[in-house]
């Protein structure tokens, strides 16, 4: 079992962290061989994470003042439970800091903040080929949902869908 590190600081991300956050997301994409999927820029993160209406929050882990990892998350709501929750979009720990339970600490902090605001659940998606991550989440009690799958529409297909006129006639 991993041992915790006493020198870990978990803090909220700030606009000054944007370049570091983006670099970590790029490394995460490399780690799961999906770097080609990442089209965001540091400016996107600056605008949508630290602008007038933030779409997400970040937690930064540091070990002795050095960046060690991040958890990018945002609030969600379950109509079935009637309660809020938190969705973890990205969880990343630098290779040299793995095994110190930094990922676990980042997730617990996100869950704790959610609970403080009345939240009762945490959701995330895992790359289907990332067996190490799946085992990590299972060890923490974050189980695979056998009755759901993620669906998405992106790019030109999304724009066409969003911009299509509503058909108000009978079907």
C-alpha positions in Angstrom: 0.0 0.0 0.0 1.1 3.5 -0.7 2.3 5.8 2.0 1.1 9.4 2.3 3.6 12.3 2.0 3.6 14.7 4.9 4.9 17.5 2.6 1.9 17.6 0.4 -0.1 20.9 0.2 -3.5 20.9 -1.6 -4.7 24.3 -2.6 -7.2 25.9 -5.0 -5.8 26.7 -8.4 -5.5 30.3 -9.4 -5.2 32.1 -12.7 -1.4 32.2 -12.2 -1.5 28.3 -12.4 -3.1 28.3 -15.9 0.1 27.4 -17.8 0.9 24.6 -15.3 -2.7 23.3 -15.4 -2.6 23.2 -19.2 0.8 21.5 -19.3 -0.5 18.8 -16.9 -3.6 18.2 -19.0 -1.3 17.7 -22.0 0.8 15.2 -20.1 -2.4 13.4 -19.0 -3.3 13.1 -22.7 0.1 11.8 -23.5 -0.1 9.2 -20.6 -3.3 7.7 -22.0 -2.2 8.1 -25.7 -4.9 10.7 -26.4 -2.9 13.8 -26.9 -4.5 14.4 -30.3 -7.9 14.8 -28.5 -6.7 17.9 -26.6 -7.4 21.1 -28.4 -7.7 23.4 -25.4 -5.3 26.3 -24.8 -4.1 28.0 -21.7 -6.2 31.0 -22.8 -9.3 28.7 -22.9 -8.6 27.7 -19.3 -8.0 31.3 -18.3 -11.3 32.4 -19.7 -13.5 29.5 -18.7 -11.9 28.6 -15.4 -10.9 32.0 -14.0 -13.1 34.4 -15.9 -16.4 36.1 -15.0 -18.4 32.9 -14.9 -16.0 30.0 -14.0 -17.0 26.7 -15.5 -14.7 24.6 -13.3 -12.4 24.7 -10.3 -9.0 23.2 -9.8 -7.1 21.8 -6.9 -3.4 21.8 -7.1 -1.1 19.4 -5.1 2.4 20.6 -4.3 5.2 18.7 -2.7 7.8 21.1 -1.1 6.4 23.9 -3.3 6.8 21.8 -6.5 3.7 21.0 -8.7 2.8 17.4 -8.1 -0.8 17.0 -9.5 -4.2 18.5 -10.1 -7.9 17.8 -9.9 -10.1 19.7 -12.2 -13.8 19.5 -11.2 -17.2 21.2 -11.4 -20.6 20.9 -9.8 -23.3 18.6 -11.1 -26.8 17.7 -10.0 -28.7 14.5 -9.9 -32.5 14.8 -10.4 -32.8 11.2 -9.2 -31.2 11.9 -5.9 -32.4 15.5 -5.7 -28.9 16.5 -4.6 -25.7 18.1 -6.0 -22.5 16.3 -6.6 -19.1 16.9 -8.2 -17.8 15.7 -11.5 -14.0 15.2 -11.7 -13.0 16.0 -15.3 -9.2 15.5 -14.9 -7.1 13.9 -12.2 -3.4 14.0 -12.8 -0.3 13.2 -10.6 3.2 13.6 -11.9 5.0 10.3 -12.3 7.7 11.1 -9.8 5.0 11.8 -7.1 2.9 8.7 -7.6 2.6 6.3 -4.8 2.2 9.1 -2.2 -1.6 9.0 -2.3 -1.7 12.5 -3.8 -4.5 11.5 -6.3 -6.5 10.1 -3.4 -6.0 13.3 -1.4 -7.0 15.5 -4.3 -10.2 13.4 -4.8 -11.0 13.5 -1.1 -10.6 17.3 -1.0 -13.0 17.6 -4.0 -15.5 15.3 -2.3 -15.1 17.2 1.0 -15.8 20.6 -0.7 -18.8 19.1 -2.5 -20.2 17.6 0.8 -19.7 21.0 2.5 -22.1 22.4 -0.2 -24.7 19.7 0.3 -23.3 17.3 -2.3 -23.7 13.5 -1.9 -21.8 12.0 -4.8 -18.7 12.1 -7.0 -18.6 11.1 -10.7 -15.8 10.7 -13.2 -15.0 8.9 -16.4 -12.0 6.6 -16.9 -10.3 5.9 -20.2 -11.4 2.5 -21.2 -7.9 1.2 -21.6 -6.5 2.7 -18.4 -6.5 -0.4 -16.2 -4.2 1.2 -13.6 -6.7 4.1 -13.1 -9.6 1.7 -13.0 -7.9 -0.3 -10.2 -7.0 2.9 -8.4 -10.6 4.2 -8.4 -12.0 0.7 -7.4 -9.5 0.7 -4.4 -11.0 4.0 -3.3 -14.6 2.7 -3.6 -15.3 4.7 -6.8 -17.0 1.9 -8.7 -17.8 1.3 -12.3 -21.4 2.0 -13.2 -22.8 -1.0 -15.1 -25.9 0.8 -16.2 -24.5 3.9 -17.8 -22.1 4.8 -20.6 -20.8 8.2 -21.7 -22.3 9.6 -24.9 -20.9 12.8 -26.6 -21.2 14.9 -29.7 -18.3 17.3 -30.5 -17.0 19.6 -33.2 -18.9 20.2 -36.4 -21.5 17.6 -35.5 -22.2 19.5 -32.3 -22.4 22.9 -34.1 -24.8 21.4 -36.7 -27.0 19.9 -34.0 -27.0 23.1 -31.9 -27.7 25.3 -34.8 -30.4 23.2 -36.5 -33.9 24.8 -36.4 -36.4 23.2 -34.0 -38.9 21.1 -35.9 -42.2 22.0 -34.3 -44.3 19.9 -36.6 -45.7 16.4 -36.0 -43.4 13.5 -36.4 
